[in-house]
Amino acid sequence: MNPDISDELLAHLARSAAGDARVALAALEASVAATEPDAQGRRKVELETLIDALGRARFAYDKGGEDHYNLVSALIKSVRNSDVNAALYWLARMIEGGADPIFIARRLCILASEDVGLADPHAMVQAAAAAEITRLIGLPEALFPLSQATIYLAKAPKSNAVKSAYGAGRRQTAAATAREPVPLHLRNAVTPLMKHNRLRRGLSLRP
């Protein structure tokens, strides 16, 4: 790239970034990339392009660092608390900051079962549909199905009965009997001897 940015725009960039070099560099890179080159191959950055890039740069965060997990935690907790406005705010922060929309969709699918569950079985349908549509169309249009699923899940009644039931089964039964053999009548009859034993006992050959 061969950027052309005036001293006036650089000063505006410095003021707007408020001392955050990451914001300034991200906005500068984005504004240059969004500017079409002229016949000589130079990219003359305009104020409007820079302002738009600055707006997006302020949303940016380290997608592999602490901010990433703080933002998704805020989104999930807002949905759990049935706070639609807060949930949409944190969703926008993630999308505008460059979060992977498929990651967001997966978290909404988990929440639909873990936190809404049997209180509204249609929640899983909404989340799964949003995830599939997001996979098909990508951003920016995917913000609509993601927003719809977020609103639905936030407004839905909440129940952790599925999570609690599985946890109880794991703790009280599966963990305590992990080394116990599977009863004969529940096994898959894969050998002639097992089939013979089942027939002799009058048991079904089907698993």
N, C-alpha and C positions, 0 to 999 in steps of 0.2 A: 504493500500500500504506500501511497505518496500523499499523506494528509496535508491540508492547508487550513490552519486554524489561526485566527487573528489573536493578537495580544489581548484584545478586549474580551474575546470569548474565553481565553485562558484565565483571565482575571475573574470572570463570572463563574467559571468552573471551580476555581479555588475558593471563592466565597461560598458557593452553594454546597461544596463538599464539607465545609465546616471543619477542616483539619483532618478529615478521614481520607487518607491516601487511597484506601481500597475503593471507596466510592468514586473518587476522582478518576482513578485509572480505569475502573469498570465503565464509567460513563464515557470517558474519552474513547476507549476501544469500541464501545457500542455505537457511538455517534459516527465514528469514522467508517465502521463497517456498514452503517445504514446509508451512507452517502455515495451516490453513484459517481464514478470517475468521469472527468471531462475528456475532451479529445486528446489531451496531453497526458492523460492518466492520473491527473491530480484530483484529489477529493476535497472540495471546499466545504467545510462544515458550516452549517447555518445555525443560528441561535435556536430556532424551533427544534431542530434535530437534537441539539445538545440538551435542551430542557427536557425533552421526552426521555432521552437516555439517562439523565440524572434522576428522573422520577423512578425509573426501573432500578437503577443502581442502588438507591436507598433501601429497596426491598431485599437486595441481595444478601446472601448469607453463606456460610461454609456448609455445603450440603453433606459433608462427611464429619462435621464437628458437632460441638455442643449445641449450637443454635438450632441445628436441624432437629435434634431430638426434643429440644425445648418447645419448638413450634408445633411439632406433631403432638406432643403431650398436651399443649394448650388446646389444640383442636379437639382431641379425643375427650378431654375433661369437659370442655364446653358442650359437646354433644351429650355426654353423660348427664350433665346438669340441665339439659333441655333448654339451653340458652342459644336460641337460633342466631341472634345478631352476633354474639361473640364467636360462635362456630364459623359463621361466614367470614368474619374478620380474619380469623386465623387461617382459614382456607385460602383467602386472598393473599395473605402474607406468604404462604407457602408457594402458591402458583406464581405470583409476581416475582418471588425470589428465585425461581428456577427449579423448584422441586420436581422430581419425576412424578408425573400424574398417575402412572401405574402404581407407584408406591402409595400415593394417597388413596387410590381406589382399593388397594389391598387392605389398608388399615380400616377403611370404612366397612369392608366385607367382614373383617374380624369383629368389629364393634357390633355389626348387625346381629351376629349370633351371640357374642359374649355378653353384651349389655342390654340388648332389646329382646332377643331370643323368642321364647314362646309367648311373650306379652303381645307381640305383633309379628307373626311369621312372614308377613309380606315385606318386612324390613330387609330380609335376606334377598328377596327378589329385586327390590329397588337397588340395593348395593351391587348385586351381581350384574344387573343390567347396566348400571353406571360404569362398572369396571369393563364390561365388554365393549360398550360404546366408546369409552375412553381409549381402549386398545385399538379400535377401528379408525377413529377420526383424529386422535391426538389433539394437542393444543393448537390454537387457542379455543376451538369450539368445544373441547372437552370440559371446559370450565362450567358449561351448562349442566350436563348430567352429573358432574361432581357436586355442583351447588344443589341440584335437586335432591340428590341422595343425602347430602349433609342436612338439608332442611327437614327431609322426611325423618331421618334418624333422630334429629334433635327433638322433633315434635312427638315422636312415638313414645308410648309407655315403655318403661324399662323393667327388665327382669334378668337376674343372673342365675335363674333356676338351672339352666343347662350346665353352666360352669360349676355350680355348687354340687349338682348331682354327680357329674363326672368326678369331681374332686373327692367326694365322699366314697364313691366306688373305688377309686384308686387307692385311697388311704386305708379304708377299712377292709377291703376284699383283695384287690389285685396285689397290693404290696405285701400283704400278709401271707398270700398263698402263691407267690410267684414261681415256686419250684414244684407245685403240685401238678401231676399229669392231667391231661385232658380226659374226662370220662369217656369210656369206650363208645357210648351211644352218640357222642358228639364228634367223634373223630371221622376223618375222611378215610373211607375204606380203600386203601391203595394196594393192599397185598391180598393174595388168595386166602391166606390164613385169617386175616382180619375179616374178610368177607364171609368166610365159613363160620367164624365165631359169631358174627352178627346174625347170620341166617339161623344158626342153631339157637340163638337167644331170642329169635323172633323180632330182631331189630331191623330198621330200615337201612338199606345200603346207601341211601342219599345222605350227604352231609347235612 
